[in-house]
Amino acid sequence: MSKKIACVVTNMFEDVEYTEPAKAFEEAGHTVVTIEKEKGKTVTGKNNEAKVTIDESIDNVNPADFDALFIPGGFSPDQLRADDRFVSFAKSFMDEKKPVLAICHGPQLLITAKTLEGRNATGFKSIKVDMEYAGATYKDEEVVVCGGQLVTSRDPRDIPAFNRESLNLLK
């Protein structure tokens, strides 16, 4: 069954951590809806390889309208977590036990949402201690699936495993 996936993203995202999973999700028949502060804005990846036109403003979306949340890495999640609207948006997916797919620095948004306590997860090496302080059990593995809900990976090398487990969870 086709799923509607919310993707929170802003400038300086890790290019391939958005483009490769989004392509895999769409090829599997799912819909990826990009969300930022401003609908219609174009955001650029930190390597200037990918440009994404934003589908919806955070002010005009409701977590109930989506089946899953996708958080690409790079500097994007750190910027988004400074905005309470994105934090509460992410928190609602975790609270409702909907699939959350976060790669690299993506878990930073979940740290700020205080939703990692008691969960197994991974992320970019530089946020390992932050994740542990947030109560997560950090696993240095290419992909960690927790509770049939949360899929996390460390960096671009892990994208094939991240895509595989994310697509399994979306079935």
C-alpha positions in Angstrom: 0.0 0.0 0.0 1.3 3.4 -0.9 2.3 5.6 2.0 2.5 9.4 2.3 5.8 10.4 3.8 6.5 13.8 5.4 10.1 15.0 4.8 11.3 17.9 6.9 14.2 19.5 5.2 15.9 22.9 4.8 19.1 24.3 3.4 22.4 22.5 3.9 20.9 19.0 4.0 23.2 16.2 3.0 22.4 15.9 -0.7 22.5 12.1 -1.2 20.7 11.5 2.2 17.7 13.2 0.7 17.9 12.3 -3.0 18.7 8.5 -2.7 16.0 7.6 -0.1 13.4 9.9 -1.7 14.0 8.2 -5.1 13.8 4.7 -3.5 10.5 5.6 -1.7 9.0 7.0 -4.8 10.1 4.1 -6.9 8.3 1.8 -4.4 5.1 3.8 -5.0 5.2 6.1 -1.9 4.7 9.9 -2.0 7.3 12.2 -0.4 6.1 15.6 0.7 8.8 18.1 1.5 8.1 20.5 4.4 10.0 23.6 5.5 9.0 27.0 6.8 8.0 28.3 3.4 6.0 26.5 0.7 7.5 26.9 -2.8 11.0 27.9 -1.5 14.0 26.1 -3.1 16.4 24.6 -0.6 19.9 23.5 -1.5 22.1 20.6 -0.3 25.4 21.4 1.4 27.3 20.0 -1.6 25.3 22.0 -4.0 24.3 18.8 -5.9 20.6 18.8 -5.0 17.9 21.4 -5.0 14.5 20.7 -3.6 11.4 22.8 -4.0 9.3 22.7 -0.9 5.8 21.2 -1.2 4.3 22.5 2.0 4.8 25.0 4.9 5.1 23.6 8.4 2.1 25.8 9.3 -0.1 24.0 6.8 0.6 20.4 7.6 -0.9 18.0 10.2 1.0 14.9 11.2 -2.3 13.0 11.1 -2.2 13.4 7.3 1.0 11.4 6.9 2.0 7.7 7.4 5.7 8.3 8.1 8.4 10.9 8.7 11.7 11.1 6.9 14.6 13.2 8.3 17.6 13.6 6.0 20.9 14.6 7.6 23.5 17.3 7.1 23.0 20.6 8.8 19.3 20.7 8.1 18.1 18.9 11.3 20.1 21.1 13.5 18.5 24.2 12.0 15.0 22.7 12.1 15.2 21.7 15.8 15.6 25.4 16.7 11.9 25.8 15.6 9.4 24.4 18.0 6.9 23.7 15.1 9.3 21.1 13.6 10.1 19.6 17.0 6.4 19.0 17.9 5.8 17.7 14.3 8.5 15.1 14.8 7.4 14.3 18.3 3.9 13.5 17.2 5.2 10.8 14.8 7.2 9.2 17.6 4.3 9.4 20.1 1.8 7.9 17.5 4.3 5.1 16.8 4.3 6.0 13.1 7.5 5.1 11.1 10.3 7.6 11.6 13.3 7.3 9.2 16.3 9.4 10.3 19.8 9.3 8.8 23.1 10.9 9.9 22.3 14.1 11.9 18.5 13.4 11.5 18.2 12.1 15.1 19.1 15.6 16.3 15.4 16.6 15.8 14.4 13.5 17.8 16.8 14.4 20.6 15.2 17.9 20.9 11.7 16.3 20.8 12.9 14.1 23.8 11.7 10.9 22.0 14.8 8.7 22.0 14.8 7.6 25.7 14.9 3.8 25.9 15.4 3.3 22.2 18.1 1.6 20.2 19.4 4.0 17.5 22.4 5.2 15.5 23.4 8.4 13.9 26.5 10.3 12.8 29.5 9.7 15.1 29.6 13.4 16.3 26.1 13.1 17.8 26.6 9.7 19.6 27.1 11.4 23.0 24.1 13.6 22.5 22.0 10.6 21.6 23.2 8.8 24.7 22.4 11.8 26.9 18.9 11.7 25.3 18.5 8.2 26.7 19.1 6.2 23.5 21.3 3.1 23.3 23.7 4.0 20.5 24.6 1.2 18.2 27.6 1.7 15.8 25.8 -0.2 13.0 24.8 0.7 9.4 21.1 0.6 10.2 19.2 0.2 13.5 15.5 -0.6 13.6 13.8 -0.1 16.9 10.3 -1.2 17.9 9.2 -1.6 14.3 9.0 2.2 14.2 12.3 3.9 14.1 14.9 3.4 11.4 18.3 5.2 11.9 21.6 5.1 10.0 25.0 6.8 10.4 26.1 8.4 7.1 25.9 8.2 3.3 27.7 4.9 3.1 24.7 3.4 5.0 22.1 4.5 2.5 21.5 1.1 0.9 20.8 -0.5 4.3 18.7 2.6 5.4 16.6 2.4 2.2 16.1 -1.4 2.6 15.0 -1.3 6.2 12.9 1.9 5.6 11.1 0.2 2.7 10.5 -2.9 4.8 8.9 -0.9 7.6 6.7 1.0 5.1 5.2 -2.3 3.7 
